[in-house]
Amino acid sequence: MRGVKWAVAAAGIVACVAGLSGCSQGRVSKGEPDPALRGQWVLVSGSDTFGAINLLGQHITLAITGSPTSTGRDTCSDYTATIYGTQRDLWVDTTVAPGYNCATSEQSVLQLEYLLDLQRVRQSDVTPSALHLSAQGVDLRFDRASALPIGNLMNRTWQLATSAAITLHSPLTFVRETGGSIQFASPNVIEARTTCESISATFRQVGDELVSDDVRHFVSLPCDDVGRVAAAQLTRVLENGFTFALTRNSLALESTRAGLALGFNEVEPP
């Protein structure tokens, strides 16, 4: 029922979320966010007039700097949020960036719901570890993102071993994969190799994810099926952003936007 209600409301939401005129009448149009709000924030819960928001395991973030224009990542698209005012008198306008990429209709509805709720925010409370944005009928709670331990991944080679398609309502089913490997060559560069090409990308932390800005391909040999699959999987994960989990000698990358999880085993040096 919640999804049906939001689907009906979506037609009226899209124009505002897309940043079209007429959505911010009566708001101030200058200034910058309160300095206390600055930071990388990860949405952990929310509710609105439709009830509690099911985040569907998605990574939704908001990065607030000294500029009036903040940035974020939603379920399907990057977005910008123009935030101005004080903690107790806050205004927000959101604009979706090009590159809408929803895997399911539920993700699409969640994106619209979150962005509309964010535009309705009127006040905030902030602590060193949490940000609370609210308005009448809207409650959005974020945790501050912690620095990710990138150094633990460096100077190690990780061999592609498994993959799984991420679905919203069923457990992951992993299958064996071969033909690819990755290395974190520096604190902001990742290199991947398959049987037929090399892939290089810069990356940065956004919330609790690593997000690539510049994915480049260097083809060295004609691709066989194994190399083609590995290259496609690695590219999807790098281009869409990913979280990572590290154990003693294995690494898991998960990209909710790409709908793909990859498992790697460490290749011991000779």
C-alpha positions as CSV (number, residue, x, y, z in Angstrom):
1,M,0.0,0.0,0.0
2,R,2.9,2.4,0.8
3,G,4.3,1.8,-2.7
4,V,1.0,2.4,-4.3
5,K,0.5,5.7,-2.5
6,W,4.0,6.9,-3.5
7,A,3.5,5.8,-7.1
8,V,0.4,7.9,-7.2
9,A,2.2,10.9,-5.6
10,A,5.3,10.5,-7.8
11,A,3.9,12.5,-10.7
12,G,3.6,15.6,-8.5
13,I,7.0,14.9,-6.9
14,V,9.2,14.6,-10.0
15,A,9.0,18.3,-11.0
16,C,10.2,19.5,-7.6
17,V,12.9,16.9,-7.2
18,A,14.2,17.6,-10.7
19,G,14.9,21.2,-9.5
20,L,12.2,22.8,-11.7
21,S,10.7,26.2,-10.7
22,G,7.9,26.7,-8.3
23,C,9.1,24.3,-5.6
24,S,10.7,26.8,-3.2
25,Q,8.4,29.7,-3.1
26,G,8.9,31.8,0.0
27,R,12.3,30.4,0.9
28,V,15.4,32.5,1.4
29,S,17.9,32.1,-1.5
30,K,21.3,33.0,0.0
31,G,23.6,32.1,2.8
32,E,25.3,28.8,3.7
33,P,24.6,25.9,6.0
34,D,25.4,26.2,9.7
35,P,29.1,25.1,10.2
36,A,27.9,22.6,12.8
37,L,26.2,20.6,10.0
38,R,29.4,20.0,8.0
39,G,30.4,16.4,7.4
40,Q,29.8,13.2,5.6
41,W,26.5,11.7,6.7
42,V,24.9,8.3,6.1
43,L,21.1,7.9,6.4
44,V,20.3,5.2,9.0
45,S,16.5,5.7,9.5
46,G,13.6,7.8,8.5
47,S,9.9,8.3,8.7
48,D,7.3,10.6,7.1
49,T,3.5,10.8,6.9
50,F,3.4,7.4,5.2
51,G,5.2,5.8,8.2
52,A,8.7,4.3,8.7
53,I,10.9,4.4,5.5
54,N,12.2,1.0,4.4
55,L,15.7,1.8,3.3
56,L,15.9,-1.5,1.4
57,G,19.6,-1.9,2.4
58,Q,20.5,1.0,0.2
59,H,23.3,3.5,0.9
60,I,22.0,7.1,1.0
61,T,24.4,9.8,1.9
62,L,24.6,13.6,2.3
63,A,27.9,15.5,2.3
64,I,27.6,19.1,3.8
65,T,30.6,21.5,3.3
66,G,31.0,25.2,3.7
67,S,29.3,25.8,0.4
68,P,25.6,26.3,0.2
69,T,25.5,23.4,-2.3
70,S,25.9,20.0,-0.7
71,T,26.1,16.7,-2.6
72,G,24.8,13.2,-1.9
73,R,24.1,9.8,-3.3
74,D,20.6,8.3,-3.5
75,T,19.4,4.8,-4.5
76,C,19.5,5.6,-8.2
77,S,21.3,9.0,-8.8
78,D,23.6,11.5,-7.4
79,Y,22.0,14.7,-6.2
80,T,22.8,18.2,-5.0
81,A,21.1,19.8,-2.0
82,T,21.2,23.6,-1.5
83,I,21.1,24.1,2.2
84,Y,20.8,27.4,3.9
85,G,19.7,28.9,7.2
86,T,20.4,28.0,10.8
87,Q,20.0,24.7,12.7
88,R,16.6,25.8,13.9
89,D,15.5,27.4,10.7
90,L,16.7,25.4,7.8
91,W,15.8,25.3,4.1
92,V,16.7,22.6,1.5
93,D,16.3,22.4,-2.3
94,T,17.3,19.2,-4.1
95,T,18.3,18.5,-7.7
96,V,18.9,15.1,-9.2
97,A,22.0,14.8,-11.3
98,P,21.9,13.1,-14.8
99,G,22.4,9.4,-14.8
100,Y,19.2,7.9,-13.3
101,N,20.0,4.2,-12.8
102,C,17.3,2.4,-10.8
103,A,17.5,-1.4,-10.8
104,T,13.9,-1.8,-9.4
105,S,10.8,0.2,-9.1
106,E,11.1,0.1,-5.3
107,Q,14.5,1.8,-5.5
108,S,12.9,4.5,-7.7
109,V,10.1,5.1,-5.2
110,L,12.5,5.3,-2.3
111,Q,14.6,7.8,-4.1
112,L,11.6,10.1,-4.8
113,E,10.4,9.7,-1.2
114,Y,13.8,10.6,0.4
115,L,14.4,13.6,-1.8
116,L,10.9,15.0,-1.2
117,D,11.3,14.5,2.5
118,L,14.7,16.2,2.4
119,Q,13.1,19.2,0.7
120,R,10.6,19.5,3.5
121,V,13.2,19.7,6.2
122,R,13.0,22.8,8.4
123,Q,15.3,22.2,11.4
124,S,18.2,20.1,12.6
125,D,19.9,18.7,15.6
126,V,23.5,17.7,15.4
127,T,26.0,15.9,17.7
128,P,29.6,14.8,16.9
129,S,28.3,11.5,15.6
130,A,24.8,12.1,14.4
131,L,22.6,14.5,12.3
132,H,18.8,14.7,12.8
133,L,16.8,16.6,10.1
134,S,13.2,17.1,10.7
135,A,9.9,18.9,9.8
136,Q,6.3,18.3,10.6
137,G,5.7,14.7,9.6
138,V,9.4,14.2,8.5
139,D,12.2,12.6,10.5
140,L,15.6,11.8,8.9
141,R,18.4,10.4,11.0
142,F,22.0,10.2,9.8
143,D,25.3,8.8,11.3
144,R,28.6,10.5,10.6
145,A,30.7,8.5,8.3
146,S,33.9,7.1,9.7
147,A,37.2,7.1,7.7
148,L,37.5,3.8,5.9
149,P,40.6,1.7,6.5
150,I,41.9,1.9,2.9
151,G,45.5,1.3,4.1
152,N,44.6,-2.3,5.0
153,L,43.8,-3.0,1.3
154,M,47.0,-1.6,-0.2
155,N,50.0,-3.4,-1.5
156,R,47.9,-6.6,-1.8
157,T,46.6,-8.4,-4.9
158,W,43.0,-9.6,-4.8
159,Q,41.8,-12.3,-7.2
160,L,38.2,-12.4,-8.3
161,A,36.6,-15.6,-6.8
162,T,32.8,-15.2,-6.6
163,S,29.9,-12.9,-7.7
164,A,26.3,-12.6,-6.7
165,A,23.3,-10.5,-8.0
166,I,21.9,-8.3,-5.2
167,T,18.1,-8.5,-4.8
168,L,15.9,-6.7,-2.3
169,H,14.0,-9.7,-1.0
170,S,16.2,-12.8,-1.2
171,P,19.7,-13.8,0.1
172,L,22.8,-13.6,-2.1
173,T,23.5,-16.6,-4.2
174,F,27.2,-16.6,-5.1
175,V,28.7,-18.3,-8.1
176,R,32.4,-18.9,-8.9
177,E,34.2,-16.4,-11.0
178,T,37.7,-16.2,-12.5
179,G,39.7,-14.0,-14.8
180,G,40.0,-10.7,-12.8
181,S,42.0,-9.1,-10.0
182,I,42.3,-5.7,-8.3
183,Q,44.9,-3.8,-6.5
184,F,44.6,-0.6,-4.4
185,A,47.7,1.1,-5.8
186,S,47.5,4.2,-3.6
187,P,45.0,5.8,-1.2
188,N,43.0,7.1,-4.2
189,V,43.8,4.8,-7.1
190,I,42.5,1.3,-7.8
191,E,43.7,-0.9,-10.7
192,A,41.9,-4.0,-12.1
193,R,43.1,-6.6,-14.6
194,T,41.3,-9.2,-16.6
195,T,42.6,-11.7,-19.2
196,C,42.2,-9.0,-21.9
197,E,42.4,-5.5,-20.4
198,S,43.5,-3.3,-17.6
199,I,41.1,-0.9,-15.8
200,S,42.2,2.1,-13.8
201,A,40.1,4.4,-11.6
202,T,40.5,7.1,-9.0
203,F,38.2,6.9,-6.0
204,R,37.1,8.9,-3.0
205,Q,35.1,8.1,0.1
206,V,31.5,9.3,0.0
207,G,29.6,8.4,3.2
208,D,30.4,4.7,3.8
209,E,31.2,3.9,0.1
210,L,34.1,4.3,-2.2
211,V,33.1,6.1,-5.4
212,S,35.1,6.2,-8.6
213,D,35.4,9.4,-10.6
214,D,37.4,8.3,-13.7
215,V,37.2,4.7,-14.9
216,R,39.6,4.1,-17.8
217,H,40.0,0.9,-19.9
218,F,43.2,-0.3,-21.7
219,V,42.5,-3.3,-24.0
220,S,45.6,-5.5,-24.6
221,L,44.1,-8.7,-26.1
222,P,40.8,-9.7,-27.7
223,C,38.4,-10.7,-24.9
224,D,37.3,-14.2,-24.4
225,D,34.0,-14.9,-22.4
226,V,35.8,-15.2,-19.1
227,G,37.6,-11.9,-19.5
228,R,34.5,-10.2,-20.9
229,V,32.4,-11.2,-17.8
230,A,35.1,-10.2,-15.4
231,A,35.6,-6.8,-17.0
232,A,31.9,-6.1,-17.1
233,Q,31.5,-7.0,-13.4
234,L,34.5,-5.0,-12.2
235,T,33.4,-2.0,-14.3
236,R,29.9,-2.0,-12.9
237,V,31.1,-2.0,-9.3
238,L,33.7,0.7,-9.9
239,E,31.4,3.0,-11.8
240,N,28.5,2.7,-9.3
241,G,30.4,2.9,-6.0
242,F,30.8,0.1,-3.4
243,T,31.3,-0.8,0.2
244,F,33.9,-3.3,1.3
245,A,34.4,-5.9,4.0
246,L,37.8,-7.3,4.7
247,T,38.8,-10.4,6.6
248,R,42.3,-11.9,7.0
249,N,42.8,-13.0,3.4
250,S,39.5,-12.3,1.6
251,L,37.7,-9.1,0.4
252,A,34.1,-8.5,-0.5
253,L,32.9,-5.5,-2.6
254,E,29.2,-4.8,-2.6
255,S,27.5,-2.2,-4.9
256,T,23.8,-1.7,-4.2
257,R,23.4,0.6,-7.2
258,A,25.0,-1.9,-9.5
259,G,23.1,-4.8,-7.9
260,L,26.3,-6.8,-7.6
261,A,28.5,-8.3,-4.9
262,L,32.0,-9.5,-5.7
263,G,34.3,-11.8,-3.6
264,F,38.1,-11.8,-3.8
265,N,40.8,-14.0,-2.3
266,E,44.3,-12.5,-1.6
267,V,47.0,-13.7,-3.9
268,E,50.1,-14.4,-1.8
269,P,53.3,-12.9,-3.2
270,P,55.7,-15.4,-4.7
